[in-house]
Amino acid sequence: RAIDAIKAAGNKLNGVDTSDINLAHLLFDGEQIVVGAPRYVATSKGSKSSPPKRTGPVSINNGGQADLESLPGIGPVMASRIITYRKSNGPFPTLEELKKVKGMGEATYAEISSLIRL
């Protein structure tokens, strides 16, 4: 389980947010989890035209509206559809199941597939 891997690595630092990690998730050999990595890189002061840049993959099973919208080609409507699908059907078992969300085309999936994780 993810919680066991975190403990084996020396536990997490105080103040590190683990709310987007499913601590009960069963890990497979070679699977990695990132704990405590910054989600966003700060932008320069006064920069209002560009959104914060992501530094890691977005979880399609735990990501919120803003997290999903940070992906290219995913706007408010598609992010909402992903969350609704997840609530109705449970966690995505594979990344490819994201294609079952209404409006998720092959091109958009191909563009974000390297930027997402379960």
Biopython code that builds the backbone (N, CA, C, O; Angstrom):
import numpy as np
from Bio.PDB.StructureBuilder import StructureBuilder

atoms = [
    (1, "ARG", "N", (0.833, -1.187, 0.000)),
    (1, "ARG", "CA", (0.000, 0.000, 0.000)),
    (1, "ARG", "C", (0.875, 1.246, 0.000)),
    (1, "ARG", "O", (2.027, 1.217, 0.432)),
    (2, "ALA", "N", (0.300, 2.346, -0.496)),
    (2, "ALA", "CA", (1.047, 3.603, -0.570)),
    (2, "ALA", "C", (1.516, 4.050, 0.805)),
    (2, "ALA", "O", (2.642, 4.526, 0.951)),
    (3, "ILE", "N", (0.674, 3.904, 1.807)),
    (3, "ILE", "CA", (1.048, 4.334, 3.156)),
    (3, "ILE", "C", (2.276, 3.573, 3.652)),
    (3, "ILE", "O", (3.128, 4.148, 4.329)),
    (4, "ASP", "N", (2.372, 2.296, 3.324)),
    (4, "ASP", "CA", (3.526, 1.497, 3.738)),
    (4, "ASP", "C", (4.800, 1.966, 3.034)),
    (4, "ASP", "O", (5.875, 1.989, 3.634)),
    (5, "ALA", "N", (4.673, 2.337, 1.764)),
    (5, "ALA", "CA", (5.832, 2.842, 1.024)),
    (5, "ALA", "C", (6.308, 4.165, 1.611)),
    (5, "ALA", "O", (7.510, 4.407, 1.718)),
    (6, "ILE", "N", (5.366, 5.016, 1.990)),
    (6, "ILE", "CA", (5.722, 6.304, 2.590)),
    (6, "ILE", "C", (6.441, 6.085, 3.915)),
    (6, "ILE", "O", (7.450, 6.732, 4.195)),
    (7, "LYS", "N", (5.920, 5.176, 4.724)),
    (7, "LYS", "CA", (6.559, 4.880, 6.011)),
    (7, "LYS", "C", (7.948, 4.284, 5.808)),
    (7, "LYS", "O", (8.883, 4.627, 6.533)),
    (8, "ALA", "N", (8.090, 3.390, 4.824)),
    (8, "ALA", "CA", (9.383, 2.758, 4.555)),
    (8, "ALA", "C", (10.420, 3.778, 4.082)),
    (8, "ALA", "O", (11.622, 3.594, 4.278)),
    (9, "ALA", "N", (9.940, 4.850, 3.460)),
    (9, "ALA", "CA", (10.845, 5.898, 2.978)),
    (9, "ALA", "C", (11.180, 6.908, 4.065)),
    (9, "ALA", "O", (11.879, 7.887, 3.802)),
    (10, "GLY", "N", (10.694, 6.688, 5.274)),
    (10, "GLY", "CA", (10.999, 7.592, 6.375)),
    (10, "GLY", "C", (9.858, 8.511, 6.736)),
    (10, "GLY", "O", (10.053, 9.496, 7.448)),
    (11, "ASN", "N", (8.678, 8.206, 6.258)),
    (11, "ASN", "CA", (7.464, 8.984, 6.516)),
    (11, "ASN", "C", (7.527, 10.316, 5.792)),
    (11, "ASN", "O", (8.522, 10.622, 5.134)),
    (12, "LYS", "N", (6.485, 11.099, 5.906)),
    (12, "LYS", "CA", (6.413, 12.385, 5.217)),
    (12, "LYS", "C", (6.827, 13.501, 6.166)),
    (12, "LYS", "O", (6.790, 13.344, 7.386)),
    (13, "LEU", "N", (7.214, 14.610, 5.593)),
    (13, "LEU", "CA", (7.576, 15.775, 6.388)),
    (13, "LEU", "C", (6.323, 16.449, 6.918)),
    (13, "LEU", "O", (5.267, 16.391, 6.288)),
    (14, "ASN", "N", (6.437, 17.085, 8.069)),
    (14, "ASN", "CA", (5.297, 17.821, 8.613)),
    (14, "ASN", "C", (4.872, 18.903, 7.631)),
    (14, "ASN", "O", (5.706, 19.573, 7.022)),
    (15, "GLY", "N", (3.581, 19.060, 7.491)),
    (15, "GLY", "CA", (3.043, 20.089, 6.621)),
    (15, "GLY", "C", (2.888, 19.681, 5.169)),
    (15, "GLY", "O", (2.337, 20.443, 4.373)),
    (16, "VAL", "N", (3.363, 18.490, 4.802)),
    (16, "VAL", "CA", (3.230, 18.037, 3.419)),
    (16, "VAL", "C", (1.813, 17.531, 3.208)),
    (16, "VAL", "O", (1.313, 16.710, 3.977)),
    (17, "ASP", "N", (1.175, 18.028, 2.162)),
    (17, "ASP", "CA", (-0.203, 17.657, 1.860)),
    (17, "ASP", "C", (-0.235, 16.321, 1.123)),
    (17, "ASP", "O", (0.340, 16.191, 0.042)),
    (18, "THR", "N", (-0.905, 15.331, 1.706)),
    (18, "THR", "CA", (-1.051, 14.024, 1.051)),
    (18, "THR", "C", (-2.504, 13.759, 0.662)),
    (18, "THR", "O", (-2.883, 12.618, 0.400)),
    (19, "SER", "N", (-3.311, 14.812, 0.627)),
    (19, "SER", "CA", (-4.740, 14.624, 0.364)),
    (19, "SER", "C", (-5.025, 14.098, -1.042)),
    (19, "SER", "O", (-6.076, 13.500, -1.272)),
    (20, "ASP", "N", (-4.102, 14.312, -1.989)),
    (20, "ASP", "CA", (-4.346, 13.807, -3.340)),
    (20, "ASP", "C", (-3.758, 12.415, -3.566)),
    (20, "ASP", "O", (-3.749, 11.920, -4.693)),
    (21, "ILE", "N", (-3.271, 11.786, -2.501)),
    (21, "ILE", "CA", (-2.712, 10.431, -2.597)),
    (21, "ILE", "C", (-3.655, 9.450, -1.917)),
    (21, "ILE", "O", (-4.039, 9.642, -0.763)),
    (22, "ASN", "N", (-4.023, 8.408, -2.632)),
    (22, "ASN", "CA", (-4.847, 7.350, -2.058)),
    (22, "ASN", "C", (-3.911, 6.454, -1.253)),
    (22, "ASN", "O", (-3.234, 5.592, -1.814)),
    (23, "LEU", "N", (-3.875, 6.659, 0.051)),
    (23, "LEU", "CA", (-2.935, 5.938, 0.907)),
    (23, "LEU", "C", (-3.222, 4.439, 0.971)),
    (23, "LEU", "O", (-2.353, 3.666, 1.375)),
    (24, "ALA", "N", (-4.418, 4.017, 0.581)),
    (24, "ALA", "CA", (-4.773, 2.599, 0.586)),
    (24, "ALA", "C", (-4.467, 1.924, -0.753)),
    (24, "ALA", "O", (-4.643, 0.714, -0.890)),
    (25, "HIS", "N", (-4.009, 2.701, -1.738)),
    (25, "HIS", "CA", (-3.724, 2.173, -3.073)),
    (25, "HIS", "C", (-2.663, 1.078, -3.006)),
    (25, "HIS", "O", (-1.606, 1.267, -2.405)),
    (26, "LEU", "N", (-2.948, -0.064, -3.624)),
    (26, "LEU", "CA", (-1.972, -1.156, -3.701)),
    (26, "LEU", "C", (-0.959, -0.828, -4.787)),
    (26, "LEU", "O", (-1.328, -0.564, -5.931)),
    (27, "LEU", "N", (0.309, -0.846, -4.425)),
    (27, "LEU", "CA", (1.369, -0.539, -5.376)),
    (27, "LEU", "C", (1.870, -1.811, -6.042)),
    (27, "LEU", "O", (1.864, -2.887, -5.445)),
    (28, "PHE", "N", (2.301, -1.668, -7.280)),
    (28, "PHE", "CA", (2.888, -2.767, -8.027)),
    (28, "PHE", "C", (4.381, -2.516, -8.159)),
    (28, "PHE", "O", (4.826, -1.374, -8.041)),
    (29, "ASP", "N", (5.162, -3.565, -8.402)),
    (29, "ASP", "CA", (6.605, -3.416, -8.590)),
    (29, "ASP", "C", (6.882, -2.358, -9.645)),
    (29, "ASP", "O", (6.313, -2.391, -10.737)),
    (30, "GLY", "N", (7.750, -1.430, -9.316)),
    (30, "GLY", "CA", (8.135, -0.386, -10.253)),
    (30, "GLY", "C", (7.262, 0.852, -10.205)),
    (30, "GLY", "O", (7.630, 1.884, -10.767)),
    (31, "GLU", "N", (6.121, 0.775, -9.552)),
    (31, "GLU", "CA", (5.231, 1.936, -9.462)),
    (31, "GLU", "C", (5.829, 2.954, -8.503)),
    (31, "GLU", "O", (6.418, 2.592, -7.485)),
    (32, "GLN", "N", (5.675, 4.218, -8.835)),
    (32, "GLN", "CA", (6.233, 5.283, -8.006)),
    (32, "GLN", "C", (5.132, 6.198, -7.509)),
    (32, "GLN", "O", (4.124, 6.402, -8.185)),
    (33, "ILE", "N", (5.333, 6.744, -6.326)),
    (33, "ILE", "CA", (4.458, 7.799, -5.825)),
    (33, "ILE", "C", (5.357, 8.963, -5.433)),
    (33, "ILE", "O", (6.483, 8.768, -4.976)),
    (34, "VAL", "N", (4.849, 10.167, -5.616)),
    (34, "VAL", "CA", (5.605, 11.364, -5.282)),
    (34, "VAL", "C", (4.882, 12.048, -4.138)),
    (34, "VAL", "O", (3.707, 12.399, -4.251)),
    (35, "VAL", "N", (5.592, 12.233, -3.041)),
    (35, "VAL", "CA", (5.007, 12.854, -1.858)),
    (35, "VAL", "C", (5.786, 14.120, -1.547)),
    (35, "VAL", "O", (7.007, 14.096, -1.396)),
    (36, "GLY", "N", (5.063, 15.217, -1.455)),
    (36, "GLY", "CA", (5.696, 16.453, -1.039)),
    (36, "GLY", "C", (6.349, 17.243, -2.148)),
    (36, "GLY", "O", (6.977, 18.268, -1.880)),
    (37, "ALA", "N", (6.221, 16.799, -3.383)),
    (37, "ALA", "CA", (6.760, 17.585, -4.489)),
    (37, "ALA", "C", (5.828, 18.756, -4.740)),
    (37, "ALA", "O", (4.610, 18.604, -4.658)),
    (38, "PRO", "N", (6.375, 19.912, -5.041)),
    (38, "PRO", "CA", (5.495, 21.059, -5.289)),
    (38, "PRO", "C", (4.652, 20.820, -6.523)),
    (38, "PRO", "O", (5.152, 20.347, -7.544)),
    (39, "ARG", "N", (3.384, 21.142, -6.432)),
    (39, "ARG", "CA", (2.476, 20.954, -7.556)),
    (39, "ARG", "C", (2.658, 22.057, -8.589)),
    (39, "ARG", "O", (2.511, 21.806, -9.785)),
    (40, "TYR", "N", (2.973, 23.263, -8.157)),
    (40, "TYR", "CA", (3.098, 24.392, -9.069)),
    (40, "TYR", "C", (4.418, 25.100, -8.859)),
    (40, "TYR", "O", (4.961, 25.119, -7.754)),
    (41, "VAL", "N", (4.922, 25.675, -9.920)),
    (41, "VAL", "CA", (6.107, 26.512, -9.851)),
    (41, "VAL", "C", (5.617, 27.945, -9.823)),
    (41, "VAL", "O", (4.768, 28.325, -10.629)),
    (42, "ALA", "N", (6.141, 28.745, -8.907)),
    (42, "ALA", "CA", (5.702, 30.134, -8.794)),
    (42, "ALA", "C", (6.049, 30.899, -10.062)),
    (42, "ALA", "O", (7.109, 30.696, -10.653)),
    (43, "THR", "N", (5.153, 31.771, -10.468)),
    (43, "THR", "CA", (5.401, 32.622, -11.623)),
    (43, "THR", "C", (5.897, 33.964, -11.126)),
    (43, "THR", "O", (5.764, 34.284, -9.944)),
    (44, "SER", "N", (6.460, 34.739, -12.010)),
    (44, "SER", "CA", (6.987, 36.040, -11.609)),
    (44, "SER", "C", (5.864, 36.966, -11.176)),
    (44, "SER", "O", (4.722, 36.827, -11.613)),
    (45, "LYS", "N", (6.203, 37.914, -10.312)),
    (45, "LYS", "CA", (5.205, 38.860, -9.816)),
    (45, "LYS", "C", (4.658, 39.665, -10.978)),
    (45, "LYS", "O", (5.385, 40.041, -11.898)),
    (46, "GLY", "N", (3.376, 39.918, -10.914)),
    (46, "GLY", "CA", (2.738, 40.727, -11.933)),
    (46, "GLY", "C", (2.342, 39.946, -13.167)),
    (46, "GLY", "O", (1.675, 40.495, -14.044)),
    (47, "SER", "N", (2.717, 38.716, -13.264)),
    (47, "SER", "CA", (2.341, 37.903, -14.413)),
    (47, "SER", "C", (0.922, 37.403, -14.217)),
    (47, "SER", "O", (0.668, 36.494, -13.427)),
    (48, "LYS", "N", (0.008, 38.012, -14.947)),
    (48, "LYS", "CA", (-1.394, 37.656, -14.786)),
    (48, "LYS", "C", (-1.941, 36.908, -15.993)),
    (48, "LYS", "O", (-3.053, 36.381, -15.946)),
    (49, "SER", "N", (-1.172, 36.858, -17.066)),
    (49, "SER", "CA", (-1.694, 36.281, -18.287)),
    (49, "SER", "C", (-1.545, 34.770, -18.376)),
    (49, "SER", "O", (-2.292, 34.128, -19.114)),
    (50, "SER", "N", (-0.603, 34.186, -17.648)),
    (50, "SER", "CA", (-0.413, 32.743, -17.770)),
    (50, "SER", "C", (-0.697, 32.050, -16.445)),
    (50, "SER", "O", (-0.323, 32.554, -15.386)),
    (51, "PRO", "N", (-1.362, 30.886, -16.500)),
    (51, "PRO", "CA", (-1.650, 30.132, -15.277)),
    (51, "PRO", "C", (-0.374, 29.515, -14.731)),
    (51, "PRO", "O", (0.621, 29.414, -15.448)),
    (52, "PRO", "N", (-0.390, 29.099, -13.460)),
    (52, "PRO", "CA", (0.785, 28.440, -12.896)),
    (52, "PRO", "C", (1.139, 27.193, -13.693)),
    (52, "PRO", "O", (0.260, 26.514, -14.225)),
    (53, "LYS", "N", (2.423, 26.899, -13.770)),
    (53, "LYS", "CA", (2.873, 25.721, -14.497)),
    (53, "LYS", "C", (2.912, 24.522, -13.563)),
    (53, "LYS", "O", (3.349, 24.623, -12.417)),
    (54, "ARG", "N", (2.441, 23.368, -14.079)),
    (54, "ARG", "CA", (2.483, 22.139, -13.296)),
    (54, "ARG", "C", (3.899, 21.606, -13.286)),
    (54, "ARG", "O", (4.654, 21.806, -14.237)),
    (55, "THR", "N", (4.255, 20.933, -12.217)),
    (55, "THR", "CA", (5.576, 20.315, -12.146)),
    (55, "THR", "C", (5.493, 18.798, -12.133)),
    (55, "THR", "O", (6.527, 18.132, -12.186)),
    (56, "GLY", "N", (4.314, 18.241, -12.064)),
    (56, "GLY", "CA", (4.168, 16.796, -12.022)),
    (56, "GLY", "C", (2.869, 16.377, -12.674)),
    (56, "GLY", "O", (2.040, 17.220, -13.018)),
    (57, "PRO", "N", (2.688, 15.073, -12.847)),
    (57, "PRO", "CA", (1.460, 14.595, -13.470)),
    (57, "PRO", "C", (0.239, 14.845, -12.584)),
    (57, "PRO", "O", (0.339, 14.882, -11.358)),
    (58, "VAL", "N", (-0.904, 15.014, -13.229)),
    (58, "VAL", "CA", (-2.171, 15.245, -12.534)),
    (58, "VAL", "C", (-2.866, 13.904, -12.341)),
    (58, "VAL", "O", (-2.959, 13.111, -13.278)),
    (59, "SER", "N", (-3.350, 13.648, -11.143)),
    (59, "SER", "CA", (-4.081, 12.417, -10.854)),
    (59, "SER", "C", (-5.505, 12.537, -11.374)),
    (59, "SER", "O", (-6.247, 13.432, -10.970)),
    (60, "ILE", "N", (-5.885, 11.627, -12.278)),
    (60, "ILE", "CA", (-7.260, 11.658, -12.774)),
    (60, "ILE", "C", (-8.227, 11.066, -11.756)),
    (60, "ILE", "O", (-9.437, 11.256, -11.875)),
    (61, "ASN", "N", (-7.717, 10.359, -10.765)),
    (61, "ASN", "CA", (-8.581, 9.798, -9.724)),
    (61, "ASN", "C", (-8.741, 10.722, -8.527)),
    (61, "ASN", "O", (-9.719, 10.602, -7.789)),
    (62, "ASN", "N", (-7.820, 11.627, -8.321)),
    (62, "ASN", "CA", (-7.878, 12.491, -7.148)),
    (62, "ASN", "C", (-7.804, 13.975, -7.464)),
    (62, "ASN", "O", (-8.057, 14.802, -6.588)),
    (63, "GLY", "N", (-7.465, 14.328, -8.691)),
    (63, "GLY", "CA", (-7.314, 15.731, -9.056)),
    (63, "GLY", "C", (-8.633, 16.483, -8.983)),
    (63, "GLY", "O", (-9.688, 15.953, -9.330)),
    (64, "GLY", "N", (-8.555, 17.712, -8.532)),
    (64, "GLY", "CA", (-9.728, 18.573, -8.454)),
    (64, "GLY", "C", (-9.961, 19.311, -9.762)),
    (64, "GLY", "O", (-9.231, 19.124, -10.735)),
    (65, "GLN", "N", (-10.978, 20.143, -9.774)),
    (65, "GLN", "CA", (-11.356, 20.907, -10.958)),
    (65, "GLN", "C", (-10.156, 21.697, -11.502)),
    (65, "GLN", "O", (-9.840, 21.603, -12.688)),
    (66, "ALA", "N", (-9.499, 22.465, -10.647)),
    (66, "ALA", "CA", (-8.378, 23.300, -11.100)),
    (66, "ALA", "C", (-7.214, 22.453, -11.606)),
    (66, "ALA", "O", (-6.563, 22.816, -12.586)),
    (67, "ASP", "N", (-6.949, 21.330, -10.944)),
    (67, "ASP", "CA", (-5.863, 20.443, -11.380)),
    (67, "ASP", "C", (-6.126, 19.941, -12.796)),
    (67, "ASP", "O", (-5.242, 19.972, -13.652)),
    (68, "LEU", "N", (-7.345, 19.479, -13.028)),
    (68, "LEU", "CA", (-7.696, 18.938, -14.341)),
    (68, "LEU", "C", (-7.683, 20.030, -15.404)),
    (68, "LEU", "O", (-7.254, 19.793, -16.533)),
    (69, "GLU", "N", (-8.151, 21.225, -15.048)),
    (69, "GLU", "CA", (-8.165, 22.340, -15.998)),
    (69, "GLU", "C", (-6.758, 22.798, -16.365)),
    (69, "GLU", "O", (-6.580, 23.467, -17.384)),
    (70, "SER", "N", (-5.766, 22.458, -15.567)),
    (70, "SER", "CA", (-4.390, 22.848, -15.879)),
    (70, "SER", "C", (-3.823, 22.040, -17.043)),
    (70, "SER", "O", (-2.766, 22.375, -17.577)),
    (71, "LEU", "N", (-4.520, 20.981, -17.435)),
    (71, "LEU", "CA", (-4.079, 20.150, -18.551)),
    (71, "LEU", "C", (-4.468, 20.804, -19.872)),
    (71, "LEU", "O", (-5.543, 21.397, -19.963)),
    (72, "PRO", "N", (-3.623, 20.711, -20.898)),
    (72, "PRO", "CA", (-3.965, 21.302, -22.193)),
    (72, "PRO", "C", (-5.198, 20.632, -22.796)),
    (72, "PRO", "O", (-5.311, 19.406, -22.819)),
    (73, "GLY", "N", (-6.105, 21.450, -23.276)),
    (73, "GLY", "CA", (-7.313, 20.931, -23.909)),
    (73, "GLY", "C", (-8.426, 20.571, -22.947)),
    (73, "GLY", "O", (-9.497, 20.147, -23.382)),
    (74, "ILE", "N", (-8.201, 20.729, -21.644)),
    (74, "ILE", "CA", (-9.223, 20.412, -20.647)),
    (74, "ILE", "C", (-9.716, 21.723, -20.042)),
    (74, "ILE", "O", (-8.992, 22.400, -19.312)),
    (75, "GLY", "N", (-10.953, 22.063, -20.359)),
    (75, "GLY", "CA", (-11.562, 23.267, -19.808)),
    (75, "GLY", "C", (-12.489, 22.914, -18.667)),
    (75, "GLY", "O", (-12.515, 21.770, -18.214)),
    (76, "PRO", "N", (-13.258, 23.898, -18.196)),
    (76, "PRO", "CA", (-14.152, 23.670, -17.063)),
    (76, "PRO", "C", (-15.183, 22.567, -17.303)),
    (76, "PRO", "O", (-15.470, 21.780, -16.401)),
    (77, "VAL", "N", (-15.737, 22.508, -18.504)),
    (77, "VAL", "CA", (-16.775, 21.509, -18.796)),
    (77, "VAL", "C", (-16.184, 20.103, -18.781)),
    (77, "VAL", "O", (-16.752, 19.201, -18.164)),
    (78, "MET", "N", (-15.055, 19.907, -19.451)),
    (78, "MET", "CA", (-14.449, 18.569, -19.498)),
    (78, "MET", "C", (-13.954, 18.155, -18.118)),
    (78, "MET", "O", (-14.098, 16.994, -17.734)),
    (79, "ALA", "N", (-13.377, 19.082, -17.374)),
    (79, "ALA", "CA", (-12.920, 18.758, -16.015)),
    (79, "ALA", "C", (-14.102, 18.301, -15.169)),
    (79, "ALA", "O", (-13.993, 17.340, -14.408)),
    (80, "SER", "N", (-15.221, 18.987, -15.304)),
    (80, "SER", "CA", (-16.430, 18.614, -14.564)),
    (80, "SER", "C", (-16.930, 17.238, -14.990)),
    (80, "SER", "O", (-17.371, 16.451, -14.152)),
    (81, "ARG", "N", (-16.863, 16.946, -16.279)),
    (81, "ARG", "CA", (-17.291, 15.627, -16.771)),
    (81, "ARG", "C", (-16.398, 14.512, -16.219)),
    (81, "ARG", "O", (-16.888, 13.435, -15.877)),
    (82, "ILE", "N", (-15.108, 14.766, -16.135)),
    (82, "ILE", "CA", (-14.176, 13.766, -15.594)),
    (82, "ILE", "C", (-14.512, 13.485, -14.137)),
    (82, "ILE", "O", (-14.553, 12.329, -13.716)),
    (83, "ILE", "N", (-14.752, 14.534, -13.373)),
    (83, "ILE", "CA", (-15.080, 14.379, -11.956)),
    (83, "ILE", "C", (-16.413, 13.664, -11.792)),
    (83, "ILE", "O", (-16.544, 12.793, -10.932)),
    (84, "THR", "N", (-17.408, 14.020, -12.608)),
    (84, "THR", "CA", (-18.719, 13.368, -12.546)),
    (84, "THR", "C", (-18.600, 11.888, -12.900)),
    (84, "THR", "O", (-19.194, 11.045, -12.228)),
    (85, "TYR", "N", (-17.841, 11.563, -13.944)),
    (85, "TYR", "CA", (-17.634, 10.169, -14.346)),
    (85, "TYR", "C", (-16.990, 9.392, -13.207)),
    (85, "TYR", "O", (-17.394, 8.270, -12.898)),
    (86, "ARG", "N", (-15.991, 9.997, -12.592)),
    (86, "ARG", "CA", (-15.268, 9.364, -11.483)),
    (86, "ARG", "C", (-16.201, 9.107, -10.307)),
    (86, "ARG", "O", (-16.132, 8.049, -9.680)),
    (87, "LYS", "N", (-17.073, 10.063, -10.003)),
    (87, "LYS", "CA", (-18.014, 9.893, -8.891)),
    (87, "LYS", "C", (-19.046, 8.812, -9.200)),
    (87, "LYS", "O", (-19.455, 8.072, -8.306)),
    (88, "SER", "N", (-19.465, 8.718, -10.455)),
    (88, "SER", "CA", (-20.482, 7.736, -10.847)),
    (88, "SER", "C", (-19.929, 6.326, -10.994)),
    (88, "SER", "O", (-20.612, 5.357, -10.663)),
    (89, "ASN", "N", (-18.707, 6.201, -11.484)),
    (89, "ASN", "CA", (-18.145, 4.896, -11.830)),
    (89, "ASN", "C", (-17.010, 4.430, -10.926)),
    (89, "ASN", "O", (-16.500, 3.321, -11.089)),
    (90, "GLY", "N", (-16.619, 5.258, -9.989)),
    (90, "GLY", "CA", (-15.482, 4.917, -9.144)),
    (90, "GLY", "C", (-14.183, 5.338, -9.806)),
    (90, "GLY", "O", (-14.199, 5.897, -10.902)),
    (91, "PRO", "N", (-13.062, 5.077, -9.154)),
    (91, "PRO", "CA", (-11.766, 5.493, -9.693)),
    (91, "PRO", "C", (-11.489, 4.859, -11.055)),
    (91, "PRO", "O", (-11.921, 3.741, -11.334)),
    (92, "PHE", "N", (-10.774, 5.581, -11.881)),
    (92, "PHE", "CA", (-10.370, 5.051, -13.178)),
    (92, "PHE", "C", (-9.377, 3.912, -12.936)),
    (92, "PHE", "O", (-8.367, 4.120, -12.265)),
    (93, "PRO", "N", (-9.642, 2.705, -13.470)),
    (93, "PRO", "CA", (-8.703, 1.596, -13.275)),
    (93, "PRO", "C", (-7.473, 1.719, -14.179)),
    (93, "PRO", "O", (-6.402, 1.209, -13.852)),
    (94, "THR", "N", (-7.636, 2.399, -15.313)),
    (94, "THR", "CA", (-6.530, 2.620, -16.251)),
    (94, "THR", "C", (-6.634, 4.039, -16.792)),
    (94, "THR", "O", (-7.702, 4.650, -16.748)),
    (95, "LEU", "N", (-5.541, 4.552, -17.294)),
    (95, "LEU", "CA", (-5.573, 5.879, -17.913)),
    (95, "LEU", "C", (-6.465, 5.880, -19.151)),
    (95, "LEU", "O", (-7.146, 6.866, -19.432)),
    (96, "GLU", "N", (-6.457, 4.778, -19.885)),
    (96, "GLU", "CA", (-7.224, 4.685, -21.123)),
    (96, "GLU", "C", (-8.727, 4.819, -20.904)),
    (96, "GLU", "O", (-9.454, 5.210, -21.817)),
    (97, "GLU", "N", (-9.198, 4.496, -19.697)),
    (97, "GLU", "CA", (-10.634, 4.608, -19.437)),
    (97, "GLU", "C", (-11.100, 6.061, -19.506)),
    (97, "GLU", "O", (-12.294, 6.324, -19.648)),
    (98, "LEU", "N", (-10.185, 6.983, -19.408)),
    (98, "LEU", "CA", (-10.522, 8.398, -19.531)),
    (98, "LEU", "C", (-11.199, 8.681, -20.874)),
    (98, "LEU", "O", (-11.978, 9.626, -20.995)),
    (99, "LYS", "N", (-10.899, 7.856, -21.881)),
    (99, "LYS", "CA", (-11.508, 8.022, -23.206)),
    (99, "LYS", "C", (-13.013, 7.785, -23.184)),
    (99, "LYS", "O", (-13.710, 8.181, -24.118)),
    (100, "LYS", "N", (-13.528, 7.145, -22.131)),
    (100, "LYS", "CA", (-14.962, 6.881, -22.029)),
    (100, "LYS", "C", (-15.747, 8.107, -21.570)),
    (100, "LYS", "O", (-16.976, 8.117, -21.645)),
    (101, "VAL", "N", (-15.054, 9.134, -21.097)),
    (101, "VAL", "CA", (-15.720, 10.361, -20.668)),
    (101, "VAL", "C", (-16.233, 11.082, -21.910)),
    (101, "VAL", "O", (-15.492, 11.264, -22.875)),
    (102, "LYS", "N", (-17.491, 11.489, -21.886)),
    (102, "LYS", "CA", (-18.118, 12.152, -23.028)),
    (102, "LYS", "C", (-17.292, 13.364, -23.452)),
    (102, "LYS", "O", (-16.999, 14.247, -22.647)),
    (103, "GLY", "N", (-16.925, 13.385, -24.725)),
    (103, "GLY", "CA", (-16.182, 14.509, -25.274)),
    (103, "GLY", "C", (-14.672, 14.347, -25.257)),
    (103, "GLY", "O", (-13.958, 15.183, -25.810)),
    (104, "MET", "N", (-14.174, 13.288, -24.635)),
    (104, "MET", "CA", (-12.724, 13.067, -24.599)),
    (104, "MET", "C", (-12.322, 12.375, -25.894)),
    (104, "MET", "O", (-12.532, 11.173, -26.057)),
    (105, "GLY", "N", (-11.753, 13.126, -26.795)),
    (105, "GLY", "CA", (-11.350, 12.581, -28.082)),
    (105, "GLY", "C", (-9.938, 12.021, -28.048)),
    (105, "GLY", "O", (-9.187, 12.234, -27.096)),
    (106, "GLU", "N", (-9.598, 11.304, -29.098)),
    (106, "GLU", "CA", (-8.268, 10.696, -29.204)),
    (106, "GLU", "C", (-7.164, 11.750, -29.174)),
    (106, "GLU", "O", (-6.124, 11.543, -28.549)),
    (107, "ALA", "N", (-7.386, 12.882, -29.850)),
    (107, "ALA", "CA", (-6.353, 13.919, -29.920)),
    (107, "ALA", "C", (-6.072, 14.512, -28.545)),
    (107, "ALA", "O", (-4.915, 14.684, -28.161)),
    (108, "THR", "N", (-7.127, 14.822, -27.808)),
    (108, "THR", "CA", (-6.942, 15.388, -26.468)),
    (108, "THR", "C", (-6.286, 14.366, -25.557)),
    (108, "THR", "O", (-5.370, 14.697, -24.804)),
    (109, "TYR", "N", (-6.752, 13.126, -25.624)),
    (109, "TYR", "CA", (-6.155, 12.080, -24.789)),
    (109, "TYR", "C", (-4.664, 11.933, -25.105)),
    (109, "TYR", "O", (-3.843, 11.837, -24.193)),
    (110, "ALA", "N", (-4.316, 11.914, -26.391)),
    (110, "ALA", "CA", (-2.911, 11.774, -26.783)),
    (110, "ALA", "C", (-2.077, 12.940, -26.252)),
    (110, "ALA", "O", (-0.924, 12.760, -25.862)),
    (111, "GLU", "N", (-2.668, 14.133, -26.241)),
    (111, "GLU", "CA", (-1.947, 15.321, -25.775)),
    (111, "GLU", "C", (-1.678, 15.288, -24.267)),
    (111, "GLU", "O", (-0.642, 15.769, -23.809)),
    (112, "ILE", "N", (-2.619, 14.715, -23.493)),
    (112, "ILE", "CA", (-2.471, 14.743, -22.033)),
    (112, "ILE", "C", (-1.967, 13.435, -21.436)),
    (112, "ILE", "O", (-1.658, 13.385, -20.245)),
    (113, "SER", "N", (-1.877, 12.383, -22.232)),
    (113, "SER", "CA", (-1.563, 11.057, -21.673)),
    (113, "SER", "C", (-0.243, 11.019, -20.905)),
    (113, "SER", "O", (-0.114, 10.255, -19.949)),
    (114, "SER", "N", (0.722, 11.817, -21.300)),
    (114, "SER", "CA", (1.999, 11.824, -20.576)),
    (114, "SER", "C", (1.974, 12.775, -19.376)),
    (114, "SER", "O", (2.942, 12.847, -18.618)),
    (115, "LEU", "N", (0.872, 13.500, -19.205)),
    (115, "LEU", "CA", (0.761, 14.492, -18.128)),
    (115, "LEU", "C", (-0.171, 14.051, -17.010)),
    (115, "LEU", "O", (-0.408, 14.797, -16.061)),
    (116, "ILE", "N", (-0.705, 12.819, -17.126)),
    (116, "ILE", "CA", (-1.666, 12.334, -16.136)),
    (116, "ILE", "C", (-1.179, 11.043, -15.495)),
    (116, "ILE", "O", (-0.307, 10.350, -16.019)),
    (117, "ARG", "N", (-1.765, 10.748, -14.358)),
    (117, "ARG", "CA", (-1.502, 9.495, -13.642)),
    (117, "ARG", "C", (-2.795, 9.079, -12.971)),
    (117, "ARG", "O", (-3.747, 9.855, -12.891)),
    (118, "LEU", "N", (-2.821, 7.831, -12.484)),
    (118, "LEU", "CA", (-3.999, 7.381, -11.761)),
    (118, "LEU", "C", (-3.986, 8.027, -10.400)),
    (118, "LEU", "O", (-4.891, 7.796, -9.598)),
]
sb = StructureBuilder()
sb.init_structure("model")
sb.init_model(0)
sb.init_chain("A")
sb.init_seg("    ")
for serial, (resi, resn, name, xyz) in enumerate(atoms, 1):
    if name == "N":
        sb.init_residue(resn, " ", resi, " ")
    sb.init_atom(name, np.array(xyz, "f"), 0.0, 1.0, " ", f" {name:<3s}", serial, name[0])
structure = sb.get_structure()
